Amino acid sequence: MEPLIEKLKRRMSTLRVGNPLDKNTDVGAINSKAQLEKIQGLVESGIEEGAEIFQPECELPDRGFWFKPTVFTGVAQSNRIAREEIFGPVLSVLSFRTPEEAVEKANNTPFGLSAGIWTDKGSRILWMAQQMRAGVVWANTFNRFDPTSPFGGYKESGFGREGGLHGLAPYVELE
């Protein structure tokens, strides 16, 4: 796992934080002071609970609500940063030995907005996607949307779907 983490850290060091309307920006602003404070609190809890933090050197804009891209390693399943949705540029890395263990860890949360599976085996993607309790499950990519596909959370991450035919259904009467 160490080579992956080193590549991740190198990539994070190249991320541009700034105006989300600039096509060269990788990480935009946090939407409110309250959300920024929530992110800061969760990151502090990650440090207090013993996870190892990495934040690249980067300049944050003077105005607005900003947070440095952050990755945590050595995260335990019991850590708040593994159990709660952060909604900020923070990644918590947990390790696993088997696909079954990965699914168990991913589902061991009251939330389930989205999930990503990376593997070279198509049958494993299908099996894991069926087991995941998330509103969207991406395979070998992340955060790519087709506007015709429905989107929505699972468990405490939301109810129902928006987009696609599933999102239109509550607004129409089909005879």
N, C-alpha and C positions, 0 to 999 in steps of 0.2 A: 504494500500500500504506500510505502514511503516515496517511490518514484512519482506516483500520482499526486501526492500531496505537494511535492516539490514543484511539479509542473503547474499545479493549481496556484501556488504562491507566486510563481513567476508571472503567470497570466494576470493575477490580481494586481501585481505591481505595475501593469501597463494600463489598467482601467482608468478611464477619464471620468471624473466626477464633475457635473456641471449642468448647464441648461439642457433640459430634456428635449427642447425643440431643435437643438443643434444635432445634426446627424452624426457627429463625431463623439457625442456623449454616450458613455456606457451606463453610468449610474446617475439618476436624477435626484431631485430633492425628496425629502420626506414630506408627507402631505400636511402635517400640523405639528405644533410644539408638543401637544399631548402624545402623539405617536412617537416623536423623537424621544421623549422622556420614557415611554414604554420600552423602546428599543434599548436605550441606555441602561434601564433597570434590568432587563433580561441579560444583557451582556455582562453587567456587574455580577449577576447571579451565576453566570457561567464561570467567571473567574473564581468567585467564592467557592463554587462546588468542585473546583479542581481541574476544569478543562483548560487546555493550552490555547491561548489566543494568538492569532497573527493578524496584524493590520499593516498593509503596506504604507510607505511614506506617500502621502498625496496631499495636495492643497485643496482645502475646502473653500467654496465661495464665502464671501463675507456676509451676504444677506440670505436669509431663508433658513431652512432646517435641513441640515446635512449630517450624514454619518459615513464614516470611512467603511469601505468594503472590509468585511471581517470573516475569518474562518476560525472555527474551533475544532481542535482535534482532541483525542482522549476523552470524548464525551460519553457519559454513562446514560443508559436508558432512563434512569431516574432523574437526570438533570432537567431543570426547567427548560433549558434551551433545546432539549430533545422532545419535550412534551407540548410546548406551547408554540403557537404561530407567532413569529416575530414580525413579519411584514416590514422587513428592512433588508439592507444588503448584508445579511449575516447567514453563514452556512455552518451547520453543525454536522460534523462527520462522525458517524458511528460505523464500526466494522462488524462483519458477520462472516460466518464460515460456510453456510449453505443457503440456497435460495429460500428454503423454508424459514430459516432464522431471519433472513432479510425481510420477508413478508410479515413475520410475527412482530419484528421491531417497528416496521412501518405502520402497522395497524394498531400498535399499542399506544394510542393517543385518542383523545376525544375529538380530534380534528381530522379533516380529510379533504383538503381543497384539491391538491394535485400530487402526482407522483411521477417519477421517471425511472425507467428500467433500461439499463445498458447491458447488452449481451449479444453474442454472435449467433445465438441459437433461437430460431423463430419459435420453436415449441415452448421454450422457457419463457419467452415474452408473453405468449398466449396464456400459459398457465399462471404466471405471476399477475398479469393484468386481471384475470378472473378472480384472483385471491385478494387483490388490493382493495381497500375500502377508501377510495378517493374519487372525487368527482371527475377528474381527468387523469388518465394514465398515458404518458408519452413513452414511446419506444425509441431508444437510441437518439433522442433529441429532448429538448425541454423548452416549454413556453412558445411553441409554434401552434398557431391557431388557424383553422380553416373556418371562415365566417359562416359556412353552412352547418358546422358541427355545434351541437349544444354544449353549453358550459355551465357548471355549477358545482357546489361543494357537496360534501357528504358529512354525516354526523353534525357536529357543532360548527362546521365550516359553511353551512348553508343548506337550504332546502329548495328543490325545484331546479329548473334549468332555464337559461336564457340563450338565445341564438338558435339557429336551425329550426326544424319543424317542431321539436320538443318545446322550444321557447315560445313559439307562436300558438301552440295548442290552447293555452288558457284564454286566448283572446278571440278565438273563432268558434263558431258552431257549425260543425260539419253534419250534413244531412245525408 
